[in-house]
Amino acid sequence: MNTTDQPSGISLLDYLAQQANCKYLSDLRYTDRQLLYMLLTPVPEHAFSPRHWADAMAYLAGVPCAACTKGELLDYLCR
């Protein structure tokens, strides 16, 4: 991934699913949190919009999130 820009036309969730070798996006919910943490750590926060980070938090944690940051998502994955 280009570490300065969001991959063209791909959401953060799609990026994670791709990197984690998930056949379906829904497989992300069953993917080891430590693996997701390791995949997200090198991704700069500015590579995806705040909306993408919030959507990822809402999807993975099952909790609505209006404005979550990369740090908040990483904190959730560490639990």
Sine and cosine of phi, psi and omega as CSV:
sin_phi,cos_phi,sin_psi,cos_psi,sin_omega,cos_omega
0.00,0.00,0.66,-0.75,0.13,-0.99
-0.92,0.38,0.84,-0.55,-0.11,-0.99
-0.99,0.16,0.05,1.00,0.01,-1.00
-0.94,-0.33,-0.34,0.94,-0.06,-1.00
-0.73,-0.68,0.44,-0.90,0.10,-1.00
-0.92,0.39,0.67,-0.74,0.08,-1.00
-0.84,0.55,0.69,-0.72,-0.09,-1.00
-0.83,0.56,0.87,-0.50,0.12,-0.99
0.93,0.36,0.35,0.94,-0.03,-1.00
-0.82,-0.57,0.65,-0.76,0.04,-1.00
-1.00,0.08,0.24,-0.97,0.05,-1.00
-0.87,0.49,-0.66,0.75,0.01,-1.00
-0.90,0.44,-0.67,0.74,0.04,-1.00
-0.91,0.42,-0.65,0.76,0.05,-1.00
-0.86,0.51,-0.74,0.68,0.00,-1.00
-0.88,0.47,-0.70,0.72,0.00,-1.00
-0.87,0.49,-0.67,0.74,0.03,-1.00
-0.89,0.46,-0.76,0.65,-0.04,-1.00
-0.92,0.40,-0.51,0.86,-0.01,-1.00
-1.00,0.01,0.09,1.00,-0.01,-1.00
0.84,0.54,0.63,0.78,0.06,-1.00
-0.99,0.12,0.74,-0.68,0.03,-1.00
-0.94,0.35,-0.62,0.79,-0.01,-1.00
-0.81,-0.59,0.51,-0.86,0.03,-1.00
-0.83,0.56,-0.62,0.78,-0.02,-1.00
-0.88,0.47,-0.35,0.94,0.05,-1.00
-0.91,0.41,-0.35,0.94,0.01,-1.00
-0.85,0.52,-0.57,0.82,-0.02,-1.00
-0.90,0.43,-0.35,0.94,-0.02,-1.00
-0.95,-0.30,0.10,1.00,0.00,-1.00
-0.99,0.12,0.63,-0.77,0.00,-1.00
-0.81,0.59,0.78,-0.62,-0.02,-1.00
-0.87,0.49,-0.57,0.82,0.00,-1.00
-0.90,0.44,-0.63,0.78,0.05,-1.00
-0.90,0.44,-0.71,0.71,0.02,-1.00
-0.88,0.48,-0.65,0.76,0.04,-1.00
-0.86,0.51,-0.73,0.68,-0.02,-1.00
-0.91,0.42,-0.58,0.82,0.02,-1.00
-0.94,0.33,-0.56,0.83,-0.04,-1.00
-0.99,0.12,-0.46,0.89,-0.10,-1.00
-0.79,0.61,-0.73,0.68,-0.02,-1.00
-0.98,0.19,-0.13,0.99,-0.04,-1.00
-0.98,0.19,0.87,-0.50,0.03,-1.00
-0.92,0.40,0.60,-0.80,-0.03,-1.00
-0.85,0.53,-0.59,0.81,-0.04,-1.00
-0.96,0.27,-0.10,0.99,0.02,-1.00
-0.94,0.34,-0.36,0.93,0.04,-1.00
-0.73,-0.68,0.47,-0.88,-0.02,-1.00
-0.95,0.33,0.35,-0.94,0.07,-1.00
-0.83,0.56,-0.55,0.83,0.03,-1.00
-0.89,0.46,-0.65,0.76,0.02,-1.00
-0.90,0.43,-0.65,0.76,0.03,-1.00
-0.90,0.43,-0.66,0.75,0.01,-1.00
-0.91,0.42,-0.68,0.74,0.03,-1.00
-0.89,0.46,-0.65,0.76,0.01,-1.00
-0.90,0.43,-0.68,0.74,0.02,-1.00
-0.89,0.45,-0.71,0.70,-0.01,-1.00
-0.88,0.47,-0.67,0.75,-0.04,-1.00
-0.94,0.33,-0.73,0.68,-0.07,-1.00
-0.97,0.24,-0.60,0.80,-0.04,-1.00
-1.00,-0.05,-0.29,0.96,-0.04,-1.00
0.95,0.31,0.39,0.92,-0.04,-1.00
-0.82,-0.57,0.82,-0.58,0.04,-1.00
-0.86,0.51,0.67,-0.75,-0.04,-1.00
-0.64,-0.77,0.92,-0.40,-0.04,-1.00
-0.97,0.24,-0.58,0.82,-0.08,-1.00
-0.48,-0.88,0.97,0.25,0.02,-1.00
-0.99,-0.11,0.48,-0.88,0.01,-1.00
-0.97,-0.25,0.17,-0.99,0.09,-1.00
-0.85,0.53,-0.69,0.72,-0.01,-1.00
-0.86,0.51,-0.65,0.76,0.02,-1.00
-0.92,0.40,-0.63,0.77,0.04,-1.00
-0.91,0.41,-0.68,0.73,0.03,-1.00
-0.90,0.44,-0.64,0.77,0.05,-1.00
-0.87,0.50,-0.68,0.73,0.02,-1.00
-0.88,0.47,-0.69,0.72,-0.04,-1.00
-0.92,0.39,-0.37,0.93,0.03,-1.00
-0.98,0.19,-0.30,0.95,-0.05,-1.00
-0.93,0.36,0.00,0.00,0.00,0.00
